[in-house]
Every structure is written in structure tokens, then in C-alpha cells.
Amino acid sequence: MTENWFGEAVARSYDDSSGDMFAPSVVDPAVSFLADLAGGGRALELGIGTGRIALPLASRGVGVHGIDLSPEMVARLKEKPGGEAIDVAIGDFATTRVAGTFTVAYLVFNTIGNLTTQDAQVACFENVARHLAPGGSFVIEILVPALRSLPPGERIQAFDLGPDHAGVDEYDTATQSLVSHHFSKVGGGWVRNRVPFRYVWPGELDLMARIAGLTLAGRFADWDRAPFTHESTKHVSVYARPR
């Protein structure tokens, strides 16, 4: 099973340390995108965390169910208005099953990278395919690996240098892995946290989808459906289960 890297120390400060990601300008386009795909059906969020996307999506009348490995993160979700109404299964989202089928399942904010092996990422696609209703969609939001912007021979890249947070990624191209080092200002001091990831290319995700019986239905540069190009730094990809 994937290790829980989001225990109490992280959960306690997660919303504050990720404050920019909670801004309406970031959340609203994602929620609208997912609500459109959900239609009148249910949504399944893998890695639901503290409810950044799930709560506003549920407020639009979409039935949301979640899977998350961290009881501590889910506890924060349950403390928020509307959180108690969202059912969450505690477990590894690559393998954990929940009852029923869903019109849309989704993984946002690079969360598929928390599965640190290719086998686990393939298993996630297969798990999602089992949960989707015919014609349902699986949505992934993830960064394009930033290796092309690294100077030759370099393995370290800063991705955030703000007054209250600094982030540095450490790449290992031999294993297609990286470790994100976070330094967050909490209260009167700084808290350090490290999280391992497996970075994955768009074409590799497409192949994982094919293994699971899903097909690429669309790929965009962001939730506003801007075209994905060679200059895009992230993508929102939609995979469909055949009807």
C-alpha cells in the first residue's frame, strides 16, 4: 500500500500552506468543468483530502464520494460545512473499491504522482474503469514534467519561492521519480515536509488508459479548456469509458 505522507503534521497546516490553490479563480473553473461532466450523475474523487474541490462540487448538487489514504486529511474535510455529508472510504485509491458507479472520477493537483510506481498508476486506471458507468469520464490534472527547463546535469528545481512557502523538486531521471521539498511558514516558525512522486508523461498516461479500456477524449492546458500545446506546463486530460 502507498505510504500516507499526509499525516497530522501535514493535515494541520495543509489548507494554509496551499492557500493559493483554494482561491476561487483556481477552484471555480475546475468545479465547473467537473460538474459539466457529472451531469446528473455522481462523482468520485481520488485523494479527496480536505475537500478543496469536493465541497464546492457537492454544493452544486453533485453527489460526491471520496477515497483517501489519510484519515487526518479527511478529518479536516469532515470539520467543514457540508463535509459530514460526503462519504469517504479510507484506503489506497489505486485499489480501494466503493459501492456503485460514477459518471465522473477525478484526480487533481498532481495527485496521481503520489502513486510512486508505474504498476500502481496502472492499477489506479483499472480501479477507476471498474467504478465508471458506461460513457463515464476519468479526469486527471497534472504538471508536464519540467525536465526540459533544467540545465544539463541539474536535478534540483525551485517551483515556489514565496514569503510563506518555498518548494523545491529533486528529480531522479533513472527512476522517473522526484521528491518535493516544502518549507511552509506556520505560526511563528517554518515547517519542512517532503513528499515523493512518480512523474508521468502525457503519452504514458494515454497508454495506461488503453490498458484499462479507456480512451482519451480530450486534453487541455487548463480547466478553461485552452488548447494543450508543446509550451503547456500542465494538462487536464479526460479519458472515457465506452458506452
Secondary structure, 3 states (H helix, E strand, C coil): CCCCCCCHHHHHHHHHHCHHHHCHHHHHHHHHHHHHHHCCCEEEEECCCCCCCHHHHHCCCCEEEEEECCHHHHHHHHHCCCHHHCEEEECCCCCCCCCCCEEEEEECCCHHHHCCCHHHHHHHHHHHHHHEEEEEEEEEEEECCHHHHCCCCCCEEEEEECCCEEEEEEEECCCCEEEEEEEEEECCEEEEEEEEEECCCHHHHHHHHHHCCCEEEEEECCCCCCECCCCCCEEEEEEECCC
